[in-house]
Amino acid sequence: MIRDFLRKFMSGRYGPDHLGTAMLVVSLVLSIVFQLLGLGFIGATVSYVLLALMLFRILSRNIAARRRENDRFLRFWGPARNKIKKRFARLRDFKTHKYFTCPGCHNTLRVPRGRGTLQITCPRCGERFVRKS
């Protein structure tokens, strides 16, 4: 019964997306940070405004406009997310692998640690260089 009501209510509405999720996370983080700084009222206000905007986007029937907004956000967030993922991967692998930059094409290459001096061949441009792992 409730499921049918929600299905009918959300029919034709945009629903959640990446931008909405980011707004929720930013809202929660700002709320916590402002609370720790002793500025709870300002943090709550900013947090509630972001949450209201997120709900507006979820319940909106203007699907084309919301999709454009999300696409603009993803054009910004996609490359940033990839850089963050690469940094975490490097931190995770720092005991077992070393990273080098190809002098020819500036591609990042990962090689195992503790193998002595290696001749590394870049798979992208074929440049060969020698480094100690």
Secondary structure by P-SEA (a helix, b strand, c coil): caaaaaaaaacccccccaaaaaaaaaaaaaaaaaaaacaaaaaaaaaaaaaaaaaaaaaccaaaaaaaaaaaaaaaaaaaaaaaaaaaaaaaacccbbbbbccccbbbbbbbccccccccccccccccccccc
